[in-house]
């Protein structure tokens, strides 16, 4: 059995050279974002997981291949921002491979220039242009799965091809459980190969052998990962699958329609191609098995209608198979619009997205990271949204919408329990609910009453968005009992006070254990107890502004 024969060849070399020039320009624009786009909260979380693995603290088996594969990042003599930039460069390589797979697969159904334009449409699509290189699982998983589909479509499916495809599938399964969303694409390609095979029985055996190889490599890689955990056992993987199954598909129809509409607005030509593709596939001069295969490649995109995590970065993962099918819609478009014009539209789209990127946020992020290391030269546990201080132990869960759902469901540990378990002297106010809880007149509804109270009462402002463990007794306060959630040495600030029956002057330190203590004023002014022995303040004030923008 030979590979599926390619469709007709384009003989427009001058247009091909123009298209290659546009590709190069777009890739250079995106490469600039690798270094200057602000770090997203997911990227900080992913890097914190790599550091946890490096330190022997990672206890998850599934969906953490990005941490294990990048085990070497924490050893680099650069800060976390530059570590993420390096990881982005690797992800950029995965994206390039995905582009090659889109082109090579589309070339089996249409002309070379149409296939190249389909790959360019993917690259310049707003969310893909923004996140195709992000340090996340999605670029890796997309490359693994598209590589597998490419092998299944174009190879002879000999022993080497089957082993390679099985290994790529196993790596994809280890990377994300979202591989199930690609099932229609795999089924469609398998159906096409079987239908077009001269020896259908032999092809069925090869496809079955691939399926067995995929299962075997997946099991082998997951098993090796599970038994390498600090707390070995299958519970971690089982817990991940169970939680995902119960919470990832239960928010009704089109849970992230706002992001889908924004995706279309940021890449209107790409959206038009995807909408036109089903009609063009139906009318194209293709055999029925090819139409079925192309329709199957389109189906994974439908997951945005029910998948609760269809956020902007998800489009990097879910669009590649559909872009292979969309190449069929590009073919008739090139007969009405010059290829140079189409390429220019895609280039302009990428340029607009690049210009809209808020690069100044990166300065604030870098300043906060440096400030934490200045104030706390030795690692301390901390609370924040994503795990922004990647080399210090984050004491609370990842506060995404999914994380908050698990928190409300009692799956994630409450803040007060974390504070009872370990000493947490730092709170980074880098998320709107945290900021509202600390500064608004009422506690944030997103936290349980006990957690909201512990955060509001147990931390005081220190520098910019950094709050430290402490207590504030306003001027005119009466004698009262108060709770210490973070044990340790505290410095008295403001005015003198009596703590547990003993007078302390401003500047003196006091050792306070976790639990209840008694405060009594000495004068009428405000007294503050700040964790640490005269805790350091960074020399430069915070530049201000948000630490994160929406994706």
N, C-alpha and C positions, 0 to 999 in steps of 0.2 A: 504493500500500500504506500503510495507516495503522498506527499503533503497536499492539502487542498490547493488547487491551482489558482494563482492570482488572477484577478480580473484584468481588463485591458490596461495597457501602459500609456501614461501621458507622455507626449513628446514636446513639451514646452519648457526647455531647459532654462531660458532666460527668466521665465516666471518662477521656476524653481529656485534660481539663484536669489531672486528678490525675496522669496519666501524664507530662504535660509538667513538672509540678512535681517529680516524682521524677527525671526526666532532668536538670533543672537542679541538683538537689541532688547527684546523682552527679557531674556535670561539675564542680561546685565542689569536691567532695572530691578529684577527680582533679587539678584545677588546683592545689590545695594541694601535692600530691605533685610537681608540676612544679618547685616551688621548694624542697621539703624532702626529697625522696627522695634517698638517697645516689647518687652518680654510679657507674654500673656500669663495669667495665673496658672494655666495648665502646664506651661513650660517650667515654671518654678516648681510645681508639684512633681513633675517628671524628674527634674534634676534632684530634688530632695530624695526621691526614691532611689536614684542612682547612688547618692551619698549614703542612704540607709543600707543599701546592699554592700557598699564598700566598707561600712562600719559593722556589718553583721547584724543589722537590725531589721532587715526586710523579711517579713513573714508571709508575704503573698506568693502564690505560685503562678496563677494565670494573670494575663494582662499586664505583666511587668517585664516583658522581654526588653523593652526600651531601657529599663534600669540595669538589667544583667548585661545586655550587649554593650552598654556604655559604662561598664565598671571602671574603665580607665580614666573617665572624666575627672573624678575627685582628686586624682593624683597629679593633675596638671597644675603648674605653679601660676595660675591665673585666677581671677575672682569668678564668681558665679555667672556674671553677665557674659564674660568671655567664654566660659565653659559652655554656656547655652549657644553662643555664636558658633563655636566649634561643632556642637551637636547639630546645629542647623545646617552647617556645610555638608555633614553626612546625610542629613535628610534631603538636602538639595540633590545629592547624588541619587537617592531613592526616587525622587521625583523625576529626574532625567530618565531613569530606567522605565518608569511608568509611561512617560511620554513615548519612549521607543516602543514599548509594548502596544500602546494605542495605535501608533502608526503601522507597525508590522501587522497587527491583527486587522485593522481597517483595510490595509492593502490587499487582503484576501477577498474583499468584497467590492472594492471601488478603485479608482485611479490613485496614483501616487500623490498628486497635488491635493486631491480631496482628502486623502488620509492625513496628509501633513496639516491641512487646515483644521481638521477635526482635533488633532493634537494641540494646535495653536489655540483653538477655542477653549480647550480645557485649561491650558496654561494661563491664559489671560482672563479666565472667568474670575470675577471679583474675589470670591472667597478662596479659590484655589491660588490665585496670585498672592493673596495675603498669607495663606496658611500652608501652602504646598511644601514649604521648607521647615515648618514649625517642628520643634522638638516634642513630638507626640507619637503615639502608636500608629496614627492613621497613614502617614506617608510610607512607613515601613510595611504595614499590612497591605496597602494598595499595591505596592511593588511586588510583594510576595505572591499575591493572588493573581495579579495581571501577568506575572511571569509564568505562573502555572497555566493560566488560560492560553497564553501564547504557545507554550509547549504542546498543550493538548490540541490546539488548532493547527499548528504548522509543522510539527515534527512527525517522524515516522512512528513514534511511540515505541521505540526499541528500548532495551533494558536501561541504557543511560538516561534516556528521556524520562522514563517512568520513575527512576530513582530521583532524578532532579526535581520532577514535578511533585513527587511525594514529599521530598524534603522541604520544598518551598511551602507546601500546604501545611506541613507540621509546624513550620516557623510561624505561619500566619495564625494558626490555631493558638499557638503559645502567645502570640502578640495580642490578639483580641478575640473575644467570643462573637464579635460581629461578623465573623466569617460566614455565619448561617445566612446572612443577607445576600451573599453571592451565589447561593445554591441554584437559583434559576439560570444564571449565566453558565455555570458548570454543566447543568443539565442540557442546556441548548447546544453547547459546543459538542458535548458527547453525542447527542442525537445527530448533529450534522456529520460528525466523523463516521458514525455507524451507517447513516443513510448513504454516504458517498463512498463507502468502502467497497472494493471489489470482492473481498472476502469478509462478509459480515460477521461470521462466527469468530474469525481470528481477531477482528477489531473489537468485538464484544469482550473477548478474553483479555485484550490489552487494556481496555477501559476498566474492566473488573480488577485487573492487576494493579492499575494505578490507584483505584479506590482502596484496595488493601494496603498498598504502600503508604497512602496518605494517612490511613488509620494507624498503621504501625509506627510511622514517624511521629505522629501526633502523640500517641501513647508513650512512646519512648522519651520524647522531649519533655512531656508533662511529668512523667514519672521521675526522670532525672532531676527536674526542677523541684518537685515536691520533697524528695528525699535529701535535697541539699539545703533545705530551709533550716534556720536555727531551731524551729520547733517542727520537726519532721512529722509528716502525716498527711492524709488526704483531705483533712477538714478544710484547709484554706481553699483549695480548688472547688470543693463541693459547695462551700459557702459563697464563693464568687458566682458560680453558675446559678445557684438557688436565688440569690438576691437579684441578679440581673433578670432572671426569668419572671420574678414576681413584681419587679418595679420598673423595668425598662419599656414595657409595652402596655401600660395600664393607664394612660392619660387620655384615652379617647382618640377621636379622629383629628388628625392634623395638629398635633400639640405645639409645633413650632412654626406655624404658618407665617408669623411675622418675619422670621429669618428666611423662609423660602421666598417670600415676596421681595425681601431685600436682595436676596441672591439674584433674582430675575432682574431687578432694577440695576444691579451692579454689573450685569453681563447680559444685556437684552438680546444680542445676537445669538449668544450661546443658548439662552432660554428659547428663542425662536427655533433654533435647530432641533432642540430636544422635543418641542411641541410638534414640529413638522415631521420628525423622523418616522413615527408610526404610519403616517399617510404615505410618505415616500417609500417606505419598505413595502407597503401593500402594492404600490403601483410600479415598483422597480422590476426590470426584467431579470428576476432571480428565480431559482428553483424554490419549491416549497420548503425543503429542509433548510435552505439558507434564510428564507424569511422567518422561519420558526426560530432559528438560532439568533438572528438579529433581534427579534422581539424578546427573546429570553435575555439577551444582553441589556435590554432596556429595563427589564422588570426590577432590578435592584433599586433603581431610583424611586420607585413607588414606595419604598420604605419610609420616605420622609412624611408620608401620610399617617404613619402610626408610631414611628420610632421616637421616643421622648428625647433622645439625645441627638436629634438632628440639628445640631448647632453648626455655626459656620465651618469649623474644621472638619465636620462630617462629610462635607461635599468633596473634599480632597480624596476621601476614601470611596465614596459611593458613585461618583461620576465616571470613572474610567471605562467600565464596560459599556455604559450608555454612549460614550463618545465614539466608540467603535461603530455602534449602530448609527449614530448621528452623521457619520461620514457619508452615508448613503443620501442624507438630506443635503449635504454640502455639494454633491455632484451636480444636481440641477441648478443650484444657486449660482455656481460658477459660470453657467451659460447665460445668466442674466446680469451678473455683476462681475466686473473684472477682478481677477485674483489679487491684483495689487490693491484694489479698493477694499476688498475683504480683509487683507492682511493689515492695511492701514487702520481699519476700524478696530481690529483686535489690538494693535499696538497702542492706539489712542486710549482704548479702554484700560489697558495696563498702566499707562502713564497717568490717567486720572486717579486710579486707585492708589498709585504711588504718591502722588501729590497730596492726597487726602490723609496720608498716614501721619499721626501725631508723634513725631520723633522726639519732641521735648520731654515726653514722659520718661524716656530712658534715663535722662539725667537725674530725675527725682528718684527713680528706682536705684540707681547706682549710689546716690548719696545716702539713702536710707540703709542700704546694705553696709556701706562703710561705717555709718554712724553706730549701728548695732555692734560691730566688731570693735569700734573705738570705746564704747561704753562697757561692753562685756568682752574683754580680751579672751576669756575662757568660755567655752560653750555653756549656755544655760537653756533650759526649756522655755518655750514661749507659746503663746496663742496668736494665731492670725488666720487669715482666709485660706491661702494656698500652700504655705510652707516656703515663704519668701527667703528665709535665711537657711539655705539648703544644707549647710554644714553643721547646724545646730539642731537639736531634737525638737521637732514640733510636737506639742502635747495634746493637741485637739485634732479632730477629723478635718478632712478637706471639705470646706464649706460651700460646695457647689449646690445647685438646686437639688440634685440627687442626694448629696451628702446630708442636706437639711431634711430631706424626706426620711432618710434612714434615722436621723437624729430624733425626729418627731415620732418615728415608729419604735423607738427604743433600741435600735440596732447599734447606733453610735454612742460612745461613752459621754455622759454629761460633763460639763466643765468642772463642776464641783467635785466630781469623782476623780477627775484628773488632778485637781489641786490637792485632793486628799492623798493621792498616790505619790506625787512628786512635787518638788519645789518649782514653781513657775513664776519667775519674777518679771517677765516681759510680756506685754500685750502690744501687738502692732495693729493699729487702727487702719487697715487697708481694705475695708469692705463697708459698704453703706450701712447694713444692719449693725455692724460693730460700732461704727461712728455714731449712729443714732442712739444706740444703747448707752454710750458713754456721755453723750453731750445733750441729747434732747431732754425735755422736761419729764418724759415718761420712758420706762424701759422699752426696748424693742420687743415686739410681739414674737419675733422669730426665736427668741430664747425662752426656755422654761423660767418660771419666776425665780427659782433658786439660782439658776445660772446667771440670769440678768442681774440679780442683786449682788452676787459674788463679783461679777465683772465691774459693776458700777461702784461698789463700795471698796473693792479690793485693789483697784488700780488708780493711779493719778497721772496727769500729764507730765512728761519729762522733756521731750524734744520732738517737735514736729508731730508725726503720727506715732511716735514711740511713747507708750505709757509704761510705767513700772509699778510693781507692787507697792502699795502704800495706803495710808488713811488720811483723810482730810477732816478736820474738826473746825467748822466755821466759827467765826467770831460770835461770841455770845452763847456758845454751846454749853449745855448743862452736863454735870457728871452723868456718865452712861457707860454701859457695857458695849464693847465692840468686838468684832470677830477678825482674827488674823487667818487668812487663807494661805499665805505664803510665809513660812517660817524663815527666820534669819536675822541678821543685823539690820537695824533701822537707824536712820539719822533724824534727829529732831530739827524741824525747821519752823520758821514763823515766830512763834512765841513759846515760852516755857510751858510745861504742863506736868501734871502728875499722872504717871502710868503705873497701875497696879500698886498705888500707895506711895511711890517714890517720885520725887521731883527731878526733872531733867531739863537742863538749860539748852538753849539753841546751840546746835553744833555737836551736842553729845550724842553718843550712840547707845542703843539699847538692843538687847537680844530678846526677841519675841518668839515664842513657840506657837505652833498652829493651835487655834482654839480661841476661847473667850478671854478678854482682858478688860480692865477698867480704866476709863479716862476721866480726869478731873481738871478743869482749867485752873491756871494760876493767875492769868490776867484775862482781859476780855478779847484779846486778839485771836487770829486764826493760827492753829497748830497743824503742822503736817508731819507725818511720819513717812519717810521715803526709804525704800528698801536699799540696803547697801551702806557701806561706810563712805559717806560723802561721794556718792555716785557721780562719775564724770559726766560733763556736758560736752558735746562736740563743739569745736571752736566756731564753725560756720553755721549760721541759721539755715533752717530748711528752706529749699528753694520754693516750696509750695506746689500746689496743684495735686491732681489725682494721681495715684500710683498705678491705676489700671484704667484702661478704656474698654469699652464693650468689644471683646474679642479683637 
